[in-house]
Amino acid sequence: MPFMFENLQVYQKAVDFADQVAATAEAFPRGYYFLVDQVNRAALSIAANIAEGNGRFTIPDRKNFFMIARGSVQECVALMEIASRRKLITLENGRFRTI
């Protein structure tokens, strides 16, 4: 029996996003490990905090984890902007692609 959060679209999209980020960052050239590590951690944090928040019993506790997940989304935006400015990625058809 799956956990309830596994049926949530937001969780499934967060896992898909983390997978896409990992695949994209894998192709970054040497010397960008700092960016690879940080963007992978931020992307993974989204799904992880959604899952952990769904395991909490009180509404304020759940809300706290969902807010952390939201913060990780915003962190990913900044990190992907840096990757784009460094000409490491481009956005095509709503998907990141290495250059």
C-alpha positions in Angstrom: 0.0 0.0 0.0 1.5 3.3 -1.0 1.7 6.3 1.3 -1.0 8.8 0.8 1.3 11.5 -0.3 2.5 9.3 -3.2 -0.9 9.9 -4.8 -0.6 13.7 -4.7 0.1 15.3 -8.1 2.3 17.9 -6.4 4.5 15.2 -5.0 4.7 13.3 -8.3 5.6 16.5 -10.1 8.2 17.3 -7.5 9.8 13.9 -8.0 9.7 14.3 -11.7 11.4 17.7 -11.4 14.1 16.4 -9.1 14.8 13.6 -11.6 14.9 16.1 -14.5 17.3 18.4 -12.6 19.6 15.5 -11.7 19.7 14.3 -15.3 20.4 17.9 -16.5 23.0 18.7 -13.9 24.8 15.4 -14.5 26.0 16.9 -17.8 27.5 20.1 -16.3 31.2 20.4 -17.0 33.8 19.8 -14.3 34.3 22.8 -12.1 30.6 23.3 -11.5 30.2 20.7 -8.7 29.1 23.5 -6.3 26.1 24.2 -8.6 25.3 20.6 -9.3 25.3 19.7 -5.6 23.2 22.7 -4.6 20.6 22.4 -7.3 20.2 18.7 -6.7 19.8 19.2 -3.0 17.2 22.0 -3.5 15.2 19.9 -6.1 15.2 16.8 -3.9 14.2 18.9 -0.9 10.9 19.8 -2.6 9.7 16.2 -2.8 11.2 15.3 0.6 9.5 18.1 2.5 6.1 17.4 0.8 6.4 13.8 1.9 7.6 14.6 5.4 4.9 17.3 5.9 2.3 14.7 5.0 3.5 12.5 7.8 3.0 15.2 10.4 -0.1 15.2 12.6 -0.7 18.9 13.3 -1.6 21.5 10.7 1.1 24.0 11.8 3.7 21.3 11.6 2.5 20.1 8.2 2.4 23.7 7.0 6.0 24.3 8.1 7.3 21.5 5.9 5.2 22.7 2.9 6.7 26.2 3.4 10.2 24.7 3.4 9.3 22.9 0.1 8.1 26.2 -1.3 11.4 27.8 -0.3 13.3 25.1 -2.1 11.3 25.8 -5.3 12.4 29.4 -5.2 16.0 28.3 -4.5 15.9 26.2 -7.6 14.7 29.2 -9.7 17.8 31.1 -8.6 20.2 28.2 -9.2 18.7 27.5 -12.7 19.0 31.1 -13.6 22.7 31.0 -12.7 23.1 27.8 -14.8 21.4 29.6 -17.7 23.6 32.7 -17.4 26.6 30.4 -17.4 25.3 28.9 -20.6 25.0 25.4 -19.0 21.3 25.0 -19.7 18.5 26.3 -21.9 14.7 25.8 -21.5 13.0 24.1 -24.5 9.4 23.1 -24.5 9.2 23.4 -20.7 12.2 21.1 -20.1 15.7 22.0 -19.2 18.4 20.9 -21.7 22.2 21.2 -21.4 23.9 23.3 -24.1 
